[in-house]
Amino acid sequence: MSSIPLKLPNSLKKKGRFTFKQAREAGLAQSEVIRLQKAGIIEKINRGVYEVVGRSLDPATRDFATACLMFGEKSVIGGLTALFHYGLADEVPSNIWVLVPPTTYTTNKSYRLIRTKLNLTVGVEEYGDYRITSLERTIIEAFIFASKLGEKLAYRAALRAIKDKRTTPAKIFKMAEKLAVTKKLLKHSQALFGGLEA
C-alpha cells in the first residue's frame, strides 16, 4: 500500500458530503477514495455518495441532502415526502420522493422520482444541503400528481393547511399562476377552493 499520507481535499471537507464524481474532480483517484474509507475519514452513505466522518449533520434532513446530491442541482424534495415534512400526510413515505427533470432516471428503490417539466426553481425553498417544495407548491402538486398520491390525500392536505392558517386559497392560486398550472389545479380542486373562496 502507498505510504503517501491520506488527505481529504479542503473543498470536500467544506462540503461535508460529496459524490464520487466530485471526488474525482477534486483530484482523488478511486483507490484514494477507498483508502479514505478504510481509514475512517469518510464513509459511504449511498451509491457514489460519501460523507466526512464526524461532521455534525441533522439526521432529520440527511436523507434529503443525500437525494439532492445524488440527482443534481435541479432536484427538489417533493411529493409525499414534502407532504409528510409539512405535517400534511400521516403516512411515513417508504422512500424519498424527488422532483427531477424528465431525463433523470434511477434504479435505486430508496427514491421515487417524479419527472416533471414544471420549473424546478419556482416555489422551492433552499436549506443549504437540500431543496424542498414550498407548502403551497406541495399542495398544488398533490392535486397535479393525484394519480400517484390519491385525490383524497390532496384534499385533506389542502384543508388541513388552510384550517391551521398556514396558507390561504389565494396564496395557493398565486403559486399556481407562477407555475402556470392554474387550469390543472382548478380541474382537480374547483369544488374545494370555490367553497373556501365564497
N, C-alpha and C positions, 0 to 999 in steps of 0.2 A: 504494500500500500504506500502511496505517496507520502513523503514527510513534509510536504508543503502545509503550513498551518491552515486550518479551516477558518474561513472568514466569510461572513454574510455581508454582501454589499450594503452600504448605508441606505440606498434607495429602497431596498427590500425591507430593511429594518423599519424604516419610516412607514411603509405600507402596512406592515404587520401581517398582512395576508396577501398572497400573490399566486399567480398561475405559473405553470411550468414555462409557458411562453415568455412571461415577464422575467423569469429567472434566466432564461437563455439570453434575452435582450440585455440583462444586467451583466452578462459575461460569464455565467456559470454553465459548465458542461453538465450533462446528465449524471456523470459519475460524481461530480461535486455535490449535486443536489442529494444524491443517495448517501454520500458521506455525511452531509449536514444532518440528514435524517437520523442516521445511525448514531451520530454524536449527541443527539437530543437537542440540537439547536433549532431545528424546525420539525414540524410534524405534518404528515399528510392528512388533510381533513376531508378530502373528496378527490375524485379522479382528476389529476392535474392541478389540484389546488393545495397550497401549503400555508402554514401559519407559523409565525415566530413563537417558540415556546416561551411562556411566561408573560406574554403581552396580555394586559387586562382588557378583555373584550366582553361586552354584555352578552351573556349566554342567551338572553331572550331574543336578541336580534342577530346572533351569529349565523344562523341558517339563512336569514335574509341577505346578509352581506355576502355569504358564500355564493348564493344563487346569482346575485347581480355581478359578481366577479366572474363566474363561470360563463354567463351568457352575454357579457359585454355591457358597454356604456348605455346602450339603448334599452336594456332590460329593466323591467319595473315589477315589483311585487304587486299582485292584484288578485282579482277573483275571490274565491272562498277564503284564501289566506288573509287578504285585506279585510274582508267582512269580519272574520274572526278577530283580527287585530283590533278592529274598532268596536268589538263587542256587539256586532250586528248579526252574528251567527253563533249558535250554541255548539255546533258540531266542530270538533277539532279536526282540521284537514289532515288527511293521511299523507299528503305530500305538499310541497311548496308550489303554489300557483304563481306563474311568472308570465307577464305580458312581454312578448318579443316580436321583432319584425317577422314578416311572412316567410322569410327564407331560413329561419333558425329552427333547428331540429335537435332532438336528443333521444337517446335510448335509455337514459338514466331514469329509473322509475321513482326516484326521490322527488322528481319535478313534474308538474303538469303545466305544459306550455300552452299559452293562449296566443296563437299567431294572429296579429292584427295589423290593419293598415291605418288605424287611428294614430294620431300624433302622440308619440311617447314622451313628449315634454310638457304637454298641457295637462293641468290637474294632477301634477306629480310633485310629491314632497321629497326633498333631499335630506338625508340624515348622515352625510359623510360617507359611511361604508355601504349604504344601500339607498334605494329609491322605492317609494311606495305610492300607490294612487291615493289622492286626497279622499276625504269622506264622501264628498259629492260625486266624484268620478267613480268611486267604488259602488255607490248606489246605482248610478246610471248604468254601469256595466253589468250589474246584477240583472237588470232588465234586458240589456242587449244580448247577454250570454245566458238568457233564461233556459235555453235548451240544454246547457251544461250544468246550471245551478238550480233550476226549478223556479217557476214564476212565483210560487208561494213564498219562497225564501226572499225573493226580491221585494215583494210587497211587505213582508214582515220587517225586513231591514229598513226600508224607507219609513214605514210607520213608526218604528222604534226610534230612529234618529230624529224624526220630526217631533214626536211626542216628548222626547227628552230634551227638546230645544237645542239640539246640537247642530241643526241646519234647518232650512226652510224650503218649501217648494220653489220659491223664487231663486234661491241660490243654486238649487239643483238644475233648474231650467237654464240659468245663466251659464253653468258649466256645460250643459248640453249644447248650447249655442256655440261655445268656444270649441267644442269637439265636432261641431257640425252634425249632430245626431238627434236634433230636436224631434224630427219626424219619427225616427225609430223609437225614441223614448215615449212619445205620445201613443204610438201603436200599442205598446205594452201597458201603459200606465195612465191613460186618459181618465178612466173612471176614478182611480185613486187620487190623482193630483187635481182633477177637476173638482172633486168634492172638497178637497182641502183648500183650494183657492177661493171657493164660493163664500 
